[in-house]
């Protein structure tokens, strides 16, 4: 949501300021410049990245438009889910978790917590780690390293999308210059014609430079930063699961394992220990 609001503010501020100074909006609508800059940016993305990264880029941008799923309510739900899971293991043994680990998307326990159940990466990370814990063949320190490798690999994959946006943003002023140079070439070919026609070509050339700089610093760079922030939020959420599972694998009590997870949450979204304890008792 904030991505949409921020983008509207950027473009609205520029248009309002331009019109207040006496500018005409129609002058900025240069379809040929849009095609040159937009097509060049798209082509550069296709040259430098495999189809999988382009697919991830589209999914990531779509996710940004929906807003961050890692709210205070989502964290509260995660802690309750972890507590239920660990209490089940305490009552019926670790083997009772096998069905949930093998078929996580069919698990009635996970379905009770939709924000977690709809998070594909979190579900897969939890279920894969539970399978390892159930086997009982991995020591806690090895389990910690295994989870760190998993999370780091996923984090690097997410950074590729941010890098694509950042590098495309760095290239946009250059594409704007290309569009401006092409406009100058057209202008030079029009010398000797009507003055208003020459003025129109010069304006179109300058619009190319304007668009390149605007898209670089008003769209692509902020989007890259938004992706980075989204990755940090996801990393914190996954860190909660990691800490809880590691504590559980050591044999800690369910409440202790959940407390390890709670300590990973940003203070702005973290429930207090007393409130958590009351919520778990009510559940």
Rosetta blueprint (number, residue, H / E / L):
1 X L
2 X H
3 X H
4 X H
5 X H
6 X H
7 X H
8 X H
9 X H
10 X H
11 X H
12 X H
13 X H
14 X H
15 X H
16 X H
17 X H
18 X H
19 X H
20 X H
21 X L
22 X L
23 X L
24 X L
25 X H
26 X H
27 X H
28 X H
29 X L
30 X L
31 X H
32 X H
33 X H
34 X H
35 X H
36 X H
37 X H
38 X H
39 X H
40 X H
41 X H
42 X H
43 X H
44 X H
45 X H
46 X H
47 X H
48 X H
49 X L
50 X L
51 X H
52 X H
53 X H
54 X H
55 X H
56 X H
57 X H
58 X H
59 X H
60 X H
61 X H
62 X H
63 X H
64 X H
65 X H
66 X H
67 X L
68 X L
69 X L
70 X L
71 X L
72 X H
73 X H
74 X H
75 X H
76 X H
77 X H
78 X H
79 X H
80 X H
81 X H
82 X H
83 X H
84 X H
85 X H
86 X H
87 X H
88 X H
89 X H
90 X H
91 X H
92 X H
93 X L
94 X H
95 X H
96 X H
97 X H
98 X H
99 X H
100 X H
101 X H
102 X H
103 X L
104 X H
105 X H
106 X H
107 X L
108 X H
109 X H
110 X H
111 X H
112 X L
113 X L
114 X H
115 X H
116 X H
117 X H
118 X L
119 X L
120 X H
121 X H
122 X H
123 X H
124 X H
125 X H
126 X H
127 X H
128 X H
129 X H
130 X H
131 X H
132 X H
133 X H
134 X H
135 X H
136 X L
137 X L
138 X L
139 X L
140 X H
141 X H
142 X H
143 X H
144 X H
145 X H
146 X H
147 X H
148 X H
149 X H
150 X H
151 X H
152 X H
153 X H
154 X H
155 X H
156 X H
157 X H
158 X H
159 X H
160 X H
161 X H
162 X H
163 X H
164 X H
165 X H
166 X H
167 X H
168 X H
169 X H
170 X H
171 X H
172 X H
173 X H
174 X H
175 X H
176 X H
177 X H
178 X H
179 X H
180 X H
181 X H
182 X H
183 X H
184 X H
185 X H
186 X H
187 X H
188 X H
189 X H
190 X L
191 X L
192 X L
193 X L
194 X L
195 X H
196 X H
197 X H
198 X H
199 X H
200 X H
201 X H
202 X H
203 X H
204 X H
205 X H
206 X H
207 X H
208 X H
209 X H
210 X H
211 X H
212 X H
213 X H
214 X H
215 X H
216 X H
217 X H
218 X H
219 X H
220 X H
221 X H
222 X H
223 X H
224 X H
225 X H
226 X H
227 X H
228 X H
229 X H
230 X H
231 X H
232 X H
233 X H
234 X H
235 X H
236 X H
237 X H
238 X H
239 X H
240 X H
241 X H
242 X H
243 X H
244 X H
245 X H
246 X H
247 X H
248 X H
249 X H
250 X H
251 X L
252 X L
253 X L
254 X H
255 X H
256 X H
257 X H
258 X H
259 X H
260 X H
261 X H
262 X H
263 X L
264 X L
265 X L
266 X L
267 X H
268 X H
269 X H
270 X L
271 X L
272 X L
273 X H
274 X H
275 X H
276 X H
277 X H
278 X H
279 X H
280 X H
281 X H
282 X H
283 X L
